[in-house]
Amino acid sequence: MNKSIENSLQSDLEKRRLNDSFRKLSCSKAEVDFCSNDYLGLSNSIELKEEIDRILVYQKEYSVGSTGSRLLSGNSIFTETTESYLAKIFKGEKALLFNSGYNANLGLLSSVPKRGDVVLYDELSHASIKDGIRLSMAKKIMFRHNDLQDLDLKLSRTNSGNRFIVVESIYSMDGDRCPLKELVEIAKKHEAHIILDEAHSTGVMGHKGAGMAIGMGLDANIFARIYTFGKAMGVHGACVVGSTTLINYLINFSRSFIYTTALPFHSVASIRASFDILGKNIKWQHDLDEKIKYFISYFNKLFSSSLERTKSESAIQSILISDNIRVKSIAKYINKCGYDVRPILSPTVKQGQERIRICLHRYNSKGEIEGMLNALKEGML
Ligand SMILES: Cc1ncc(COP(=O)(O)O)c(C=O)c1O
């Protein structure tokens, strides 16, 4: 490699090292999982593995890889029936599979909002939402996190083209919910269209894991919904749910859908199997809710108001401890005690908003929750 490009890359990396935000891959994990997005334990469920194996018997009829994009050789009856199955679960006219949630957001947001349109998005939106919007020719306006007044004001200042409001049902860093009912009212008032990312509510909210909009009976008011399967569903991939027109539009214009090799049979089978298994075990959602309640009550008992927790009632719990060095050292202490939690550093979050992000699971015992929070307390000393 040419020396000057090496130097330029090295200098960016050096800046990361200097402010203690250098990222590196690691396979080492503490024993008890408070880190993964496998909220329901589906990823390691024997039942799910057996169900996938059962469906894979039919793999004989399919190639191992999908062999092409959906518009070429990568489509199959099995993929299309799985999409119909998902459309039924998510009560939409149609569902369209994408290879991941990142691709779904990128493909939807870069193609649907066009020049002359306006996209208003929450400041805490996931990177895939921000990247998708960046690729669109529409005007981009950020509003303050969950701030309905700010959104209303910004909407009233724009009246050209189609207006889109992009929000997440559960925010991935703070774990709090968007005020969906109020957002629907604002969207109606301004004749705007809501795009709802249900990544962290898929599987854990709504009937049989159908998400927040369905859980609240508001699905008919949402223009497009994005569901991802790599979190509570324990597998991989994502889908966009909406009208037949929207799905036909994505098949024609969404570049991250068109120009990529389709998911292989194994992945599509896994998605189908994970919804089947969750459908037979809806109690798992309740078990997770119990663990979340227990975590919050034990946290309040241990810390009262001496430590700040984000306003979350979801499986994502963030404890704010500002300063990259301090939050890293506390997380390290908790890891040494056997609990896998991760520090989230700036610039991933704003400076001063550094935190320990804890993901709760159905399979975390009350004893483990107590142990992890006690380790947090000791680590703070
Ligand atoms: C809110 C949100 N949307 C989209 C994604 C991307 O989903 P995937 O991991 O399937 O690419 C994530 C994943 O972190 C997320 O948190």
Ligand as a Chemical Component Dictionary entry (heavy atoms), coordinates in Angstrom:
data_LIG
# 
_chem_comp.id                   LIG 
_chem_comp.type                 NON-POLYMER 
_chem_comp.pdbx_formal_charge   0 
_chem_comp.three_letter_code    LIG 
# 
loop_
_chem_comp_atom.comp_id 
_chem_comp_atom.atom_id 
_chem_comp_atom.alt_atom_id 
_chem_comp_atom.type_symbol 
_chem_comp_atom.charge 
_chem_comp_atom.model_Cartn_x 
_chem_comp_atom.model_Cartn_y 
_chem_comp_atom.model_Cartn_z 
_chem_comp_atom.pdbx_ordinal 
LIG C1 C1 C 0 -32.840 0.009  15.476 1  
LIG C2 C2 C 0 -32.056 -0.902 14.595 2  
LIG N1 N1 N 0 -32.372 -0.967 13.294 3  
LIG C3 C3 C 0 -31.688 -1.770 12.444 4  
LIG C4 C4 C 0 -30.660 -2.550 12.893 5  
LIG C5 C5 C 0 -29.907 -3.407 11.918 6  
LIG O1 O1 O 0 -30.394 -4.708 11.945 7  
LIG P1 P1 P 0 -29.449 -5.923 11.488 8  
LIG O2 O2 O 0 -28.575 -6.230 12.642 9  
LIG O3 O3 O 0 -30.414 -7.007 11.131 10 
LIG O4 O4 O 0 -28.683 -5.435 10.309 11 
LIG C6 C6 C 0 -30.306 -2.533 14.234 12 
LIG C7 C7 C 0 -29.191 -3.398 14.711 13 
LIG O5 O5 O 0 -28.407 -3.096 15.526 14 
LIG C8 C8 C 0 -31.021 -1.689 15.112 15 
LIG O6 O6 O 0 -30.701 -1.622 16.409 16 
# 
loop_
_chem_comp_bond.comp_id 
_chem_comp_bond.atom_id_1 
_chem_comp_bond.atom_id_2 
_chem_comp_bond.value_order 
_chem_comp_bond.pdbx_ordinal 
LIG C1 C2 SING 1  
LIG C2 N1 SING 2  
LIG C2 C8 DOUB 3  
LIG N1 C3 DOUB 4  
LIG C3 C4 SING 5  
LIG C4 C5 SING 6  
LIG C4 C6 DOUB 7  
LIG C5 O1 SING 8  
LIG O1 P1 SING 9  
LIG P1 O2 DOUB 10 
LIG P1 O3 SING 11 
LIG P1 O4 SING 12 
LIG C6 C7 SING 13 
LIG C6 C8 SING 14 
LIG C7 O5 DOUB 15 
LIG C8 O6 SING 16 
# 
